[in-house]
Amino acid sequence: MDHGMEKEFAEKLIKLNRVAKVVKGGRRFSFSALVVVGDKNGRVGYGYGKANDVSEAIRKGVDRAKRSMIEIPRQKFSIPHEVNGRFKSAEVLLKPAAPGTGIIAGGPVRAVLEVGGVHDVLSKSMGSQNAINIVKAVFAGLESLMNAREVARNRGKGLKEMWG
């Protein structure tokens, strides 16, 4: 594990779940942790770790999250355009907002956007309230965001032409 790189990531625990497995002589508890990490500068990832103790579960979650980092296209600390992310029955609507709006979002959605460095955004989480699926829906949404530059390039136009 590379410790030199680690300091720059913000970690956020979204959900910690204690799961019991009933064995002869009582219950065995294990923990599952849903974690998001980000560099507060447009990179973010999530991970789901399971282990017999909390710190280990969180560590595994963080490790996994670091491997699944994606880049969020940002525009003035918001997102370039409105997007709908879906995963199974969790649906998350993300909407760009004017600077100074802050992150208007609930639990899991807020956590992802905060560590991802998006400062102004409106969101609504619809459908399933399952934290893991909400997070996956947010990521699905973020991955489908188009970067203004890419759109301009795809259409063979300069940025100036598009944003006037």
N, C-alpha and C positions, 0 to 999 in steps of 0.2 A: 504493500500500500504506500502510495507516494504522499508523504506528509507535507512536502513543500507546496503542493498544489491546493491542499485542503482548505487553507485558511480563507480563501476568497469566496467560498460558497456559503450562502445562507441556507440553513436547514429549517424546515418547518414540519412538525409532526401534525398530521391532519387527524389521524384516527388511531387509537391504540385499543386493541381488542383483546380481552382475555378469553381464551377458549378452553373449555374443560373437556378432558377425555376421561370417561369413567373407567377406572381399572379396578381390579380386585384390591380392596383395601383403601378405596377412596377415589379422589379425583386427581388427575394430572392436569396441571394448568400450563398452557403455553400461550405465548403472546404473538399477536400479529400487529405490525405497525405499518401505517401508510405514511410515507414521507415524501415531501417535495424538496428538491434542492435547486438553487439558482445562484447566479452571480450578480443578481440585481441589475444586470446589464444586457438583458435580451436572451440569456441562455437559461433553460430550465429543464428539469427532468423529474420523474417521479419513480418511486420504488416501493415495493411491498415486501417486507421482511417478516419471516416467522421464526421464532426461537423459543427456548424455554425460559429465558429471562428477558426483561424489558429492554435493557441496554443493548443486548445482543440483537434483538429483533430490530431495534432502531438502527443499529450499525449496519445490519444487512440491508435494510431498506435504503439507507443512505448510499451504500455501495452500489446497489442496483440503480438508484436514481442517477448516480453520476455516469453510469454507462448508457443511460437512455436520454441523454441531453438533446434537446432540440433548440433551434434558434427561433426567437420570436421576431418577425419583422415588426419594427416599431416606427412610429412617426410622431415626433415630438412627445415622447413618453406615453402615447396612446397607441392604439392599433390602427392600421391603415383603413380598415373598413369593417362594416358589420359582418358577423359570421355566426353561423349556427353549427355548434358541434354536437354530434350525437354518438352515444355508445349504448347499444342495447336500448333500454327505455329511458336512459338519462339523456336529457337534452339541455344544452347550455347556449344561451344567446349572449354574444359579446358585442358590445356596441362602442365605437370610439366616442370619447367625450372631450370637452374643451379643457384646456390646461387649468388646473386648480379644482377640478371636480373631485379628484380622489378616486379610490377604488370603491365603486358601489357594487358590492358583491357579497354573497354569503360565504360561510365557512370554507369548504374545499376550494371553491372558485377563487376566493380572495387569497388564500394561501398560495396558490399557484401563481397568480398575477403579481403578488407582492414580491416573491423571490425572483420572479422573472423580470422585475424592473419596469413593469407597466404601471404608470402612476395614475392615469386618468382613464377610467373605463366604466361603462355601465353594463350590468349583466343581469340575466334572469335565469335561474335554474328551474327547469320544468321536468315533469315526469318523475322518474325514480329518484329517491333521496339517498340511494346507496353511495356512500362517499367514494368508493373505489371507481364505480362507474361514472360518477360525476367528474372525477379527475380525468378519467380516460376521455370523457366527452370534451372536456376543456382542451385536452391535448389534440384531440381530433380537430377541434375548431382552430386551434393555433396553427396546426400543420397545414390547414387549408387556406390560411391567410396568404394573400398575395402581396408581395412587396411592390410598392409603387414603381420602383425602377424596373422590376421584372415585367410588370404589366406594360410599361412604356416600351420596353425592349421587345416584348412579344408582339406588340402592335406596330413596331417599327417607328415609334415616335420618341421624341425627347421628353424629359420630365416637364420642361417648360410648357410644352403643348398641352400636356394633360392637366396640370394644376394652374395653368393660366398665369 
